[in-house]
Amino acid sequence: MKTVLMVAEKPSLAQSIAKILSRGSLSSHKGLNGACSVHEYTGTFAGQPVRFKMTSVCGHVMTLDFLGKYNKWDKVDPAELFSQAPTEKKEANPKLNMVKFLQVEGRGCDYIVLWLDCDKEGENICFEVLDAVLPVMNKAYGGEKTVFRARFSSITDTDICNAMACLGEPDHNEALSVDARQELDLRIGCAFTRFQTKYFQGKYGDLDSSLISFGPCQTPTLGFCVERHDKIQSFKPETYWVLQAKVNTDKDRSLLLDWDRVRVFDREIAQMFLNMTKLEKEAQVEATSRKEKAKQRPLALNTVEMLRVASSSLGMGPQHAMQTAERLYTQGYISYPRTETTHYPENFDLKGSLRQQANHPYWADTVKRLLAEGINRPRKGHDAGDHPPITPMKSATEAELGGDAWRLYEYITRHFIATVSHDCKYLQSTISFRIGPELFTCSGKTVLSPGFTEIMPWQSVPLEESLPTCQRGDTFPVGEVKMLEKQTSPPDYLTEAELITLMEKHGIGTDASIPVHINNICQRNYVSVESGRRLKPTNLGIVLVHGYYKIDAELVLPTIRSAVEKQLNLIAQGKADYRQVLGHTLDVFKRKFHYFVDSIAGMDELMEVSFSPLAATGKPLSRCGRCHRFMKYIQAKPSRLHCSHCDETYTLPQNGTIKLYKELRCPLDDFELVLWSSGSRGKSYPLCPYCYNHPPFRDMKKGMGCNECTHPSCQHSLSMLGIGQCVECESGVLVLDPTSGPKWKVACNKCSVVAHCFENAHRVRVSTDTCSVCEAALLDVDFNKAKSPLPGDETQHMGCVFCDPVFQELVELKHAASCHPMHRGGPGRRQGRGRGRARRPPGKPNPRRPKDKMSALAAYFV
């Protein structure tokens, strides 16, 4: 029997699709990477009985990166990244071992069906999967077709079964357009980012951003925000005057009239008009009109409109809204949420989707009435040729979804029902009055048929006072006429919704990437999100954009990126050559980069005004090993130490606190040690600022603290404080934290595992002796007599933290997931998460000594 391998984009999707196609009769087991399951069942394919294996990836299998030395900022001129730096495809998440997993599952298979998301990124992932699987599949004979592509827009029985019945081929052109975008963003973004980050962080201490990044889409996105900020700053309010009249229609009722001239900017002229009207006693009706008007139902929902509404009405950021929509899609509640289309195809089952909502407690009455009276065909929108508009695929309740997922689902469903409802119809009445020589008007609206506003009440026509019945020539007494002084007001900062509209209009990003670009400018500290989800640029964001304008405005204007997006779309359509587009675009940006580097002084002049030089920033902390003067600790991102006398800057570990470590010095370079800590329950370790930036031994890398230092005799090094291999990761070593007493900790020097142990112990020391069973270093522990947990009132005990039964009761693991599934072994081991006791098998050498090559000790949770 032949085997068909089927691959979806996410584990939850694979399970849903397998259940539909197998009609529920399938067996499932975890794959070797622990993240993806494999669902198996039997059926027919191409007219023959086969065994189906459905599994998944977790997004992109591969990612593009530079080779070797080109990833090291200090060793490569950023200009080389445009053409000379070779790139390679690496596993996007090495811990998942996705390539090996796919090869194991694909070995011996005869056919492959690709169920990746039906967009350009999905097509690209198709070919990443094929690159991994095709070499291990059975070879086809006689030109037999073995690769198939399923195209679908929702996780429903009908859509999935139709996709399986109409299999096609993956689109290589769309995959190439994604490859081109990835390479352009990598080369252009890295070159500009590396140069300006090194240049400005080497001069200024209060930029408060760990990365001064540039992105071909990110930077124009920031440019829109700064452009609005500049308009606000340059705005000069003007005073203007308006006339406001009030007429009495009866004893208890009056109408407020609007001046037909609207406003004037000269006070004397406004006063003249007031003098001409205020003495009049009556207002005469000049004209009346009554017109029936319609407020159109909305177009079908696409991604950009969903993101706009989520931000402006639901208070959800674009990135969060997109993630929430993707979860609703994978759970089968809505159709595919990434689409530019606002037009339903003629064969779309609108009634079927509507019937799903017929018993919902919130809108059942509206839906049943629509089904009984007949639905209204949705308005004709834009057909981008990708996916149908976002549509609810099954009914859900607030209790079922909860929180933001429910609020987004509710909006999507109400929007869909509104698209098949009738327009809102209302009667607009207008009366024009003459008071002296001036004309004034009042208007009112009366709803005739609520239409779609019944299901979208926030779109309803506002209730207004009904106007009196009158005709031309009628008169009403004037209550008052007065002159009001007002001022023009500046525009407000852009909302996320307005920014999304601008990005869509100018072709910046795609429906899928727009949320990412907005999130990036927030994360980089270029803008802050204010109340009402308005985006206010920071000093750094403003100076960067002004600097780009000063040097080369095209770096920040949307025009050049919009042109690049059009070229990428031509690649996807097979109308442009991938290599030519890539080469031409890189050549344009390479020239711009060289000009930017030569002209950086222009941006630097702006930086000098807004930020402080390194020497004037920070506070004294530890002594330099060269000049023995105090170095200043700069706490703003990225945190670092700066010696103004030597004019040297030393990077430090991020996302924690730094303090002086007992005024102890490094035996190699005489720099005072500092202590980094992630908090009282987290990790902490000492480090030498010089060694951290300039590794003293060949087996060390930049960014290693004392807990990874292989110095053979230093009291703070791995050699003296290392115990044994981490219970979680393969390369880490558990190291005693000598500063943690009396709540002692042992922490991995690679991953986040922290073992809390020997609470209230007076002293803990790593012995030179090793365990006879596992060869881990023994710990010598002294307790206070009053608080000793040791049996028989003993206060001192030496033993192995892995093997000694006394110590096993005193060790508690935190911040750790269960061992990697590929390395679990043996029956009876619990696959729990979080805390637990560690055991180790015998026969492994001690990894804490450099000469022992850090051998693996297979430690597991009990």
C-alpha positions in Angstrom: 0.0 0.0 0.0 1.3 3.4 -1.0 1.7 6.3 1.5 0.5 9.9 1.1 2.2 12.5 3.3 0.1 15.6 4.0 1.6 18.7 5.6 -0.3 21.7 7.1 1.1 25.0 8.4 0.2 24.5 12.1 -0.4 21.4 14.3 -4.0 22.5 15.1 -4.7 22.8 11.4 -3.3 19.4 10.7 -5.5 17.8 13.3 -8.7 19.6 12.1 -8.1 18.7 8.4 -7.2 15.0 9.3 -10.5 14.7 11.3 -12.5 16.0 8.3 -10.9 13.8 5.7 -10.8 10.6 7.8 -14.3 11.2 9.1 -12.9 10.8 12.6 -11.3 7.3 12.2 -7.7 8.1 12.7 -4.8 7.3 15.0 -2.4 10.0 16.3 1.0 10.1 17.9 3.6 12.8 18.7 6.4 13.3 16.2 10.0 13.1 17.2 10.3 16.8 17.7 7.5 16.9 20.3 5.8 19.9 18.7 4.0 18.3 15.8 1.7 15.3 15.8 1.2 12.7 13.1 -2.3 11.6 12.3 -2.7 8.4 10.3 -5.7 6.8 8.5 -6.5 4.7 5.4 -8.4 5.9 2.3 -8.2 6.2 -1.4 -6.0 8.5 -3.5 -5.7 8.6 -7.3 -8.1 5.6 -7.5 -6.0 3.3 -5.2 -6.0 2.4 -1.5 -3.4 4.3 0.4 -2.2 5.2 3.9 -2.5 8.9 4.8 0.0 10.6 7.2 -1.1 14.1 8.1 1.4 16.3 10.0 2.5 19.9 10.1 5.2 22.4 10.4 5.2 25.4 12.7 5.3 28.3 10.2 8.5 28.8 8.1 10.8 25.8 8.2 13.8 27.8 7.0 15.0 31.4 7.4 17.5 33.4 5.4 20.8 34.5 7.1 24.3 35.5 6.3 27.1 33.0 6.4 29.8 32.8 9.1 31.7 36.0 9.7 29.1 38.2 8.0 26.9 37.8 11.1 29.6 39.5 13.2 29.2 43.2 13.3 32.8 44.0 14.2 34.4 42.0 11.4 32.5 43.1 8.3 31.9 46.5 6.6 28.1 46.8 6.3 28.6 47.8 2.6 29.7 44.3 1.9 26.2 43.0 2.8 24.6 44.3 -0.4 26.5 41.9 -2.7 29.6 40.2 -1.4 28.1 38.6 1.7 26.8 35.0 0.9 23.5 34.0 2.3 22.1 30.6 3.3 18.9 29.0 4.4 19.0 28.0 8.0 16.4 26.2 10.1 14.0 28.9 11.5 13.8 27.2 14.9 16.7 24.7 15.4 15.2 23.4 18.6 12.3 21.9 16.6 14.5 19.9 14.3 11.9 20.4 11.7 14.0 19.2 8.7 14.9 16.0 10.4 11.2 15.5 11.5 9.9 16.0 8.0 12.5 13.6 6.6 11.6 10.9 9.1 7.9 11.2 8.3 8.5 11.6 4.5 10.9 8.7 4.1 9.3 6.0 2.0 6.2 8.1 1.1 5.0 8.0 -2.5 3.0 11.3 -2.7 2.9 14.6 -0.8 -0.1 16.9 -0.5 0.7 20.4 0.8 -1.9 22.0 3.0 0.0 25.2 3.7 -1.8 28.5 4.0 -2.9 29.8 0.6 -0.9 33.0 0.4 2.6 33.9 -0.8 4.2 32.9 2.4 2.4 29.6 2.3 3.7 28.9 -1.2 7.2 29.7 0.0 6.8 27.2 2.9 5.6 24.6 0.4 9.0 24.6 -1.3 10.8 24.6 2.1 8.9 21.4 2.9 9.6 19.9 -0.5 13.4 20.6 -0.2 13.4 18.6 3.0 11.1 15.7 1.9 11.6 15.0 -1.8 15.1 13.5 -1.4 13.8 10.8 1.0 10.5 10.0 -0.8 10.2 7.0 -3.1 11.1 7.9 -6.7 8.3 8.2 -9.2 8.3 6.1 -12.3 7.2 7.1 -15.8 6.8 10.8 -15.0 4.1 10.1 -12.4 3.0 13.3 -10.5 3.8 13.1 -6.8 3.5 16.7 -5.5 0.1 18.2 -5.0 -1.2 21.5 -3.6 -4.5 21.9 -1.7 -6.1 25.3 -1.9 -8.7 26.2 0.7 -10.0 29.3 2.6 -11.7 27.8 5.6 -11.6 24.8 7.9 -15.1 23.4 7.0 -16.0 20.0 5.7 -17.2 21.4 2.4 -14.1 23.5 1.8 -11.6 20.8 2.8 -13.2 18.0 0.9 -13.5 20.3 -2.2 -9.8 21.1 -1.9 -8.9 17.4 -1.7 -10.9 16.7 -4.8 -9.3 19.6 -6.8 -5.6 19.3 -6.0 -3.2 21.6 -7.9 0.5 22.4 -7.9 2.4 24.8 -5.7 3.2 28.2 -7.3 6.9 28.6 -7.7 6.6 32.3 -8.8 4.8 33.3 -5.6 7.5 31.5 -3.6 10.2 33.3 -5.5 8.6 36.7 -4.7 8.9 35.9 -1.0 12.5 34.8 -1.4 13.2 38.1 -3.1 11.5 40.1 -0.3 13.4 38.2 2.4 16.8 38.8 0.8 16.1 42.5 0.1 14.9 43.1 3.7 17.9 41.2 5.1 20.6 42.9 3.1 19.2 46.4 3.1 17.9 46.3 6.7 21.1 44.8 8.1 23.5 47.2 6.3 21.7 50.4 7.4 20.9 49.1 10.9 24.4 48.0 11.7 26.0 51.2 10.5 23.7 53.6 12.2 23.5 51.5 15.4 27.3 51.4 15.8 27.7 55.0 14.8 25.1 56.5 17.2 25.4 54.2 20.1 29.1 54.7 20.1 28.5 58.5 20.6 25.2 58.9 22.6 24.2 57.4 25.9 20.5 58.1 26.2 19.0 56.9 22.9 17.1 54.3 25.0 16.9 51.8 22.1 19.0 48.6 21.9 18.9 48.8 18.1 18.7 51.8 15.7 17.0 49.8 13.0 16.2 50.6 9.4 13.7 48.7 7.4 12.5 49.3 3.8 8.9 49.2 5.1 9.4 50.0 8.7 11.0 53.4 8.0 8.3 54.8 5.7 5.8 53.6 8.3 7.6 55.7 10.9 7.7 58.5 8.4 3.9 58.8 8.3 3.8 59.2 12.1 6.6 61.9 12.1 4.9 63.7 9.2 1.7 64.1 11.3 3.8 65.2 14.3 5.5 67.9 12.2 2.1 69.2 11.1 1.0 69.4 14.7 4.2 71.2 15.7 4.1 73.7 12.9 0.4 74.4 13.2 -0.6 78.0 14.0 -4.1 78.4 15.3 -6.3 81.0 13.6 -9.2 82.8 15.2 -12.5 82.8 13.4 -16.1 83.9 14.1 -19.4 82.3 13.4 -23.0 83.5 13.8 -25.4 81.2 15.6 -29.2 81.8 15.4 -32.0 80.3 17.4 -35.7 80.4 16.3 -38.7 79.4 18.4 -41.2 77.0 16.8 -43.5 77.0 19.8 -43.5 77.9 23.5 -41.2 75.1 24.7 -39.2 74.3 21.6 -36.6 76.0 19.6 -34.3 75.2 16.6 -30.6 76.0 16.4 -29.6 77.2 13.0 -26.3 77.0 11.2 -24.9 80.0 9.3 -24.7 79.3 5.5 -21.4 81.3 5.4 -20.0 78.8 8.0 -17.3 81.2 9.3 -15.3 84.3 8.7 -11.8 85.1 9.7 -12.3 88.9 10.2 -13.9 90.0 13.4 -15.2 93.3 12.0 -16.9 91.6 9.1 -18.5 89.1 11.5 -19.7 92.0 13.7 -21.2 93.7 10.6 -23.2 90.6 9.8 -24.3 90.3 13.4 -25.5 93.9 13.4 -27.5 93.2 10.3 -29.3 90.3 11.8 -29.6 90.7 15.5 -32.4 93.4 15.3 -34.6 91.1 13.2 -37.6 89.8 15.0 -38.7 87.1 12.6 -37.0 84.4 10.5 -38.7 83.7 7.1 -38.7 80.2 5.6 -36.9 80.4 2.2 -37.0 76.8 1.2 -37.8 73.3 2.5 -36.8 69.9 1.2 -37.4 66.3 2.1 -35.3 63.6 0.5 -35.1 59.9 1.1 -31.5 58.8 1.4 -29.7 55.5 2.0 -26.7 54.6 4.0 -24.9 51.8 2.3 -24.3 48.5 4.0 -20.5 47.8 4.3 -18.4 46.0 1.8 -17.3 42.5 2.6 -14.5 42.4 5.2 -10.9 42.1 4.3 -7.8 42.1 6.5 -7.0 45.8 6.4 -10.5 46.8 7.4 -10.6 44.2 10.2 -7.3 45.6 11.6 -8.6 49.2 11.3 -11.8 48.4 13.2 -9.9 46.2 15.8 -7.7 49.2 16.6 -10.2 52.1 16.5 -13.3 50.3 18.0 -12.0 47.3 19.9 -8.8 48.8 21.3 -6.7 45.9 19.9 -3.3 46.6 18.4 -2.9 45.3 14.8 -0.4 42.6 15.7 -2.6 41.3 18.6 -5.7 41.4 16.4 -4.0 39.4 13.6 -2.8 36.8 16.1 -6.3 36.5 17.5 -7.8 36.2 14.0 -5.3 33.5 13.1 -6.3 31.5 16.2 -10.0 31.9 15.3 -9.2 30.6 11.8 -7.2 27.5 13.0 -10.1 26.7 15.4 -12.5 26.8 12.5 -14.5 29.8 13.6 -13.7 32.1 10.7 -12.3 31.9 7.1 -8.7 32.7 6.3 -8.0 36.1 7.8 -5.4 37.3 5.3 -7.1 38.6 2.2 -7.3 41.8 0.2 -10.6 40.8 -1.4 -13.9 42.6 -0.6 -16.1 40.8 -3.1 -17.8 37.4 -2.6 -17.5 35.0 -5.6 -20.8 34.1 -7.3 -20.6 30.5 -6.0 -20.0 31.4 -2.4 -22.6 29.8 -0.1 -23.8 33.0 1.6 -27.0 31.3 2.9 -25.1 28.4 4.3 -22.8 30.7 6.3 -25.8 32.7 7.5 -27.7 29.6 8.6 -24.8 28.8 11.0 -25.9 31.9 13.0 -29.7 31.2 13.0 -29.8 30.1 16.6 -27.3 32.5 18.1 -28.7 34.3 21.2 -27.5 37.7 20.1 -28.6 37.9 16.4 -30.9 34.9 15.8 -34.0 37.1 15.1 -32.2 39.2 12.5 -30.7 36.2 10.8 -34.1 34.3 10.7 -35.8 37.3 9.2 -33.2 37.7 6.5 -33.4 34.0 5.6 -37.2 34.2 5.5 -37.4 37.4 3.5 -34.4 36.7 1.3 -30.8 38.0 1.7 -29.6 41.0 -0.2 -26.6 40.3 -2.5 -23.5 41.9 -1.0 -22.1 45.0 -2.7 -19.6 44.5 -5.5 -16.1 45.1 -4.0 -12.6 44.5 -5.1 -11.5 41.0 -6.2 -7.8 40.6 -5.6 -7.9 36.9 -6.7 -6.6 35.6 -3.3 -9.2 34.5 -0.7 -12.9 35.2 -0.1 -13.6 38.0 2.4 -13.3 37.1 6.1 -16.5 35.2 7.0 -17.7 33.4 10.2 -17.7 29.7 9.5 -19.5 28.4 12.6 -21.4 29.8 15.5 -19.7 30.6 18.8 -20.7 32.1 22.1 -18.9 34.6 24.5 -18.5 31.8 27.0 -16.9 29.6 24.4 -14.3 32.1 23.2 -14.1 34.8 25.8 -12.0 38.0 25.9 -10.6 39.6 22.8 -11.3 36.4 20.7 -15.0 36.8 21.3 -15.0 40.6 20.6 -13.2 40.1 17.3 -15.4 37.2 16.3 -18.6 39.2 17.2 -17.5 42.0 15.0 -16.6 39.7 12.1 -20.0 38.0 12.4 -22.0 41.3 12.7 -20.1 42.7 9.7 -20.9 39.6 7.6 -24.6 39.7 8.5 -24.6 43.4 7.6 -23.2 42.7 4.1 -26.2 40.6 3.2 -28.7 43.0 4.9 -30.5 45.9 3.3 -29.2 49.5 3.2 -30.3 51.8 6.0 -33.0 54.2 4.6 -33.8 57.6 6.2 -35.6 60.8 5.4 -33.5 64.0 5.5 -35.4 67.2 6.0 -33.8 70.6 5.5 -35.3 74.1 6.2 -33.6 77.2 5.0 -34.3 80.5 6.9 -33.6 84.1 6.1 -32.9 86.5 9.0 -32.3 89.9 7.5 -29.9 89.5 4.5 -28.3 86.3 5.9 -29.3 82.6 5.3 -29.4 80.0 8.0 -30.2 76.3 7.8 -31.2 73.4 10.0 -31.7 69.8 9.0 -32.9 66.6 10.6 -33.0 62.9 9.8 -35.8 60.3 10.4 -35.0 56.6 10.0 -37.4 54.8 7.7 -35.8 51.4 7.7 -32.8 50.6 9.9 -31.5 47.9 7.5 -28.0 46.8 8.3 -27.7 49.2 11.3 -29.9 46.8 13.2 -27.0 44.4 13.5 -24.4 47.2 13.5 -26.0 49.7 15.9 -22.9 51.8 16.1 -23.4 52.7 12.5 -27.0 53.8 13.0 -28.2 57.2 11.9 -28.1 59.5 15.0 -31.5 60.4 16.4 -32.3 64.1 15.8 -35.2 66.3 16.6 -37.9 66.2 14.0 -38.4 69.5 12.2 -41.7 71.4 12.2 -43.9 71.1 9.2 -43.7 74.4 7.2 -43.6 75.9 3.8 -41.9 78.7 1.9 -43.0 82.1 3.3 -43.8 80.9 6.8 -42.2 82.9 9.7 -40.9 82.0 13.1 -39.9 84.4 15.9 -36.1 84.8 16.4 -35.0 83.7 19.8 -31.5 85.1 19.5 -28.5 85.7 17.2 -25.1 85.7 18.6 -21.5 85.8 17.5 -19.1 83.0 18.7 -15.3 83.3 18.6 -13.4 80.0 17.9 -10.0 78.8 16.9 -8.8 76.3 14.3 -7.3 73.2 16.0 -4.3 71.1 14.9 -4.7 67.6 13.6 -4.3 64.9 16.2 -1.6 62.2 16.2 -2.2 59.3 13.8 -4.3 56.4 15.1 -3.2 52.9 14.2 -6.3 52.7 12.0 -5.3 55.9 10.1 -1.7 54.6 9.8 -3.0 51.3 8.3 -5.1 53.3 5.8 -2.0 55.3 4.7 0.1 52.1 4.4 -2.5 50.4 2.3 -2.9 53.5 0.1 0.8 53.9 -0.5 1.6 50.2 -0.9 3.8 49.8 2.2 3.8 46.2 3.3 1.1 43.6 2.7 -2.1 42.7 4.6 0.0 40.2 6.5 3.1 42.4 7.2 1.4 45.7 8.1 0.8 44.7 11.7 4.5 43.6 12.0 5.8 47.0 10.7 3.6 48.9 13.2 4.7 46.7 16.0 8.3 47.1 15.1 8.3 50.9 15.4 6.6 50.6 18.8 9.2 48.0 20.0 12.1 50.0 18.8 11.0 53.0 20.9 10.4 55.1 17.8 6.7 55.8 18.7 4.6 55.3 21.8 1.0 54.2 21.9 -1.1 56.9 23.6 -4.7 56.8 24.6 -7.1 56.1 21.8 -4.3 54.0 20.2 -2.7 57.1 18.8 1.0 56.9 17.8 3.2 59.6 19.1 6.8 59.7 17.8 9.6 59.7 20.4 12.6 62.0 20.1 14.6 59.2 18.6 11.9 58.5 15.9 11.6 62.2 15.1 15.4 62.7 14.8 15.8 59.6 12.6 13.1 60.6 10.1 14.4 64.3 10.0 17.9 62.9 9.4 16.7 60.7 6.5 14.9 63.7 5.0 18.1 65.8 5.3 20.3 63.1 3.7 18.0 61.2 1.3 14.3 61.7 1.5 13.6 58.6 -0.6 14.8 56.5 2.4 11.7 57.5 4.3 9.2 58.4 1.6 6.8 55.6 0.6 7.5 55.9 -3.2 10.6 53.7 -3.5 9.2 50.9 -1.4 5.9 51.0 -3.2 7.8 50.6 -6.5 9.6 47.6 -5.0 6.3 46.0 -3.9 5.0 46.3 -7.4 8.1 44.6 -8.8 7.7 41.8 -6.2 4.1 41.3 -7.3 5.3 41.0 -10.9 7.6 38.2 -9.8 4.6 36.5 -8.2 2.7 36.8 -11.4 5.6 35.5 -13.5 6.0 38.8 -15.3 9.4 39.8 -13.9 12.7 38.0 -13.5 13.6 37.3 -9.9 17.3 37.9 -10.3 16.9 41.1 -12.3 14.5 42.6 -9.7 16.8 41.6 -6.8 20.0 42.9 -8.5 18.5 46.2 -9.6 16.9 47.0 -6.2 20.1 46.1 -4.3 22.2 48.2 -6.6 19.8 51.2 -6.0 20.0 50.8 -2.2 23.8 50.2 -2.3 24.3 53.6 -3.9 21.9 55.2 -1.4 23.8 53.5 1.5 27.2 54.8 0.4 25.7 58.3 0.1 24.1 57.9 3.5 27.4 56.9 5.1 29.2 59.9 3.5 26.5 62.3 4.7 25.9 60.9 8.2 27.2 64.1 9.7 23.9 65.7 8.7 21.9 63.3 10.9 24.5 63.5 13.6 23.9 67.3 13.9 20.3 66.6 14.7 21.3 63.9 17.2 23.6 66.3 19.1 20.7 68.6 19.8 18.4 65.9 21.3 20.8 63.4 23.0 23.7 63.5 25.4 27.2 62.2 24.6 28.4 59.0 26.3 30.8 60.8 28.6 28.0 62.9 30.0 25.6 60.0 30.6 25.3 57.4 33.3 26.6 57.1 36.8 30.0 55.8 38.1 29.9 52.1 38.9 33.1 50.1 38.5 36.8 50.7 37.8 38.4 50.3 34.5 41.3 47.8 34.5 43.4 50.0 32.3 43.3 53.5 33.8 41.7 52.4 37.2 39.2 55.3 37.0 35.5 54.8 37.5 33.5 53.7 34.4 30.0 55.0 34.0 27.0 52.7 33.9 24.6 53.7 31.2 21.2 52.2 32.1 19.3 53.3 29.0 19.0 50.6 26.3 21.4 49.1 25.5 22.9 49.1 28.9 26.7 49.4 28.9 29.8 50.7 30.7 31.8 53.6 29.3 35.3 54.7 30.3 35.6 58.4 29.3 39.3 58.4 30.0 40.1 55.5 27.7 37.1 56.3 25.4 36.0 52.7 25.5 32.5 51.2 25.7 31.7 47.8 27.1 28.4 46.1 26.3 26.6 44.3 29.2 23.9 41.6 29.4 20.4 43.2 28.8 17.0 42.9 30.5 18.3 42.7 34.1 20.0 44.8 36.8 23.7 45.5 37.1 25.6 46.3 40.3 29.1 46.2 41.6 30.3 42.8 42.7 32.0 43.2 46.1 34.8 45.3 44.5 36.4 42.1 43.3 38.7 42.2 40.3 39.3 39.9 37.3 42.7 38.1 37.7 43.3 38.5 34.0 42.8 42.2 33.3 42.2 43.9 36.7 38.7 45.2 35.8 36.2 45.3 38.7 33.6 42.6 38.3 29.9 43.5 38.1 26.9 41.3 38.9 24.0 40.8 36.5 20.6 39.6 37.9 17.2 38.9 36.4 15.5 39.2 39.8 15.3 37.5 43.1 13.8 34.3 41.7 15.8 34.3 38.5 19.4 33.9 37.4 22.4 36.0 38.4 26.1 35.8 37.7 29.2 38.0 37.9 31.1 39.1 34.8 34.2 41.0 33.9 33.3 43.9 31.5 36.5 43.4 29.5 36.3 39.5 29.2 32.6 39.8 28.3 33.5 41.9 25.2 37.0 40.3 24.5 36.9 36.6 25.3 40.3 35.6 26.9 40.2 31.9 25.9 39.7 30.2 22.5 36.7 28.2 23.8 34.9 31.3 24.9 32.7 33.6 22.8 31.8 37.3 23.2 29.0 37.7 25.7 30.0 35.1 28.2 30.1 35.8 31.9 32.1 34.2 34.7 29.7 31.3 34.8 31.0 30.3 31.3 34.6 31.3 31.8 37.1 28.4 31.5 39.9 30.0 33.6 41.4 27.1 35.6 41.8 28.8 38.9 39.6 31.9 39.2 37.2 31.5 42.1 34.3 32.9 40.0 34.8 30.7 36.9 32.9 27.7 35.6 35.9 25.5 36.5 35.4 26.3 40.2 31.6 26.7 40.4 30.3 24.3 37.7 28.4 21.2 38.9 27.2 19.1 36.0 25.2 19.2 32.8 21.9 21.0 32.7 18.8 18.9 33.2 17.1 20.7 30.3 19.4 21.7 27.5 22.3 19.8 25.8 25.1 22.4 26.0 24.4 24.1 29.4 26.1 23.5 32.7 24.5 24.0 36.1 26.6 26.5 38.0 26.4 27.5 41.7 25.4 31.1 42.3 27.7 32.1 45.2 25.8 35.4 45.8 22.4 33.8 46.3 22.6 32.7 50.0 20.8 32.1 52.2 18.3 31.2 49.4 20.8 29.3 47.3 20.5 28.8 43.6 22.1 26.7 41.0 21.5 28.0 37.4 22.2 26.8 33.9 24.7 29.0 32.1 22.9 28.6 28.8 19.1 28.2 29.3 16.6 29.5 31.9 16.7 26.6 34.3 17.1 27.7 37.9 17.3 25.2 40.8 16.5 26.6 44.2 18.2 24.6 46.9 19.5 24.5 50.5 17.4 27.4 51.8 18.8 28.8 55.0 22.2 27.1 54.5 25.0 29.0 56.1 27.5 28.1 53.4 27.5 26.1 50.1 30.8 25.2 48.4 31.6 23.2 45.2 34.0 20.5 46.2 36.9 19.3 44.1 35.6 15.7 44.8 33.2 14.2 42.3 30.3 11.7 42.5 31.3 8.1 42.1 28.1 7.4 40.2 27.8 10.3 37.7 31.0 12.2 38.3 29.3 15.5 38.9 31.0 17.8 41.4 29.9 17.3 45.0 28.4 20.1 47.1 29.6 20.8 50.7 26.7 22.4 52.6 26.7 23.9 56.1 23.4 24.6 57.8 22.6 26.6 60.9 21.8 24.2 63.7 18.4 25.8 64.4 17.3 25.5 60.8 19.0 22.4 59.6 16.8 20.0 57.5 19.4 17.3 57.7 18.5 14.1 59.5 19.8 13.5 63.0 20.3 17.2 63.7 23.4 17.2 61.5 24.5 20.6 60.2 27.0 19.6 57.5 26.6 17.3 54.5 28.6 16.6 51.3 26.9 14.9 48.4 25.8 14.9 44.8 22.9 17.1 44.0 21.7 14.5 41.4 22.3 11.2 43.2 22.3 11.9 46.9 18.8 11.2 48.3 19.2 13.8 51.1 19.9 16.5 48.6 17.2 15.5 46.2 14.5 16.5 48.7 16.1 20.0 49.0 16.3 20.9 45.3 13.5 22.6 43.4 13.6 23.4 39.7 12.1 26.5 38.2 11.7 28.1 34.8 12.2 24.8 33.0 10.2 22.8 30.6 10.4 19.0 30.5 13.4 17.5 28.7 13.5 17.7 24.9 11.3 14.8 23.6 14.0 13.7 21.2 16.3 13.0 24.2 13.8 11.5 26.6 14.4 7.9 27.4 13.5 5.0 29.6 10.2 4.0 31.0 8.6 5.6 34.0 10.0 9.1 33.5 7.4 11.7 34.1 7.1 14.4 31.3 6.1 17.1 33.7 6.8 20.8 33.4 8.2 23.3 35.9 9.6 21.9 39.0 10.9 18.5 39.9 13.9 16.6 41.2 16.8 15.7 39.0 18.5 12.4 38.6 21.4 11.4 36.5 22.6 8.1 35.1 26.1 6.9 35.9 29.1 6.7 33.7 29.4 10.2 32.4 32.5 12.5 32.9 32.4 15.7 34.9 31.5 18.6 32.5 32.6 21.4 34.8 36.3 21.1 33.9 37.5 22.6 30.6 39.6 19.6 29.9 36.6 17.3 30.0 35.1 19.0 26.9 31.8 19.6 28.6 30.6 16.0 28.1 26.8 15.4 28.2 25.2 14.1 31.3 21.7 12.8 30.5 19.8 14.3 33.4 16.0 14.0 33.5 13.0 14.9 35.6 11.7 12.1 37.7 
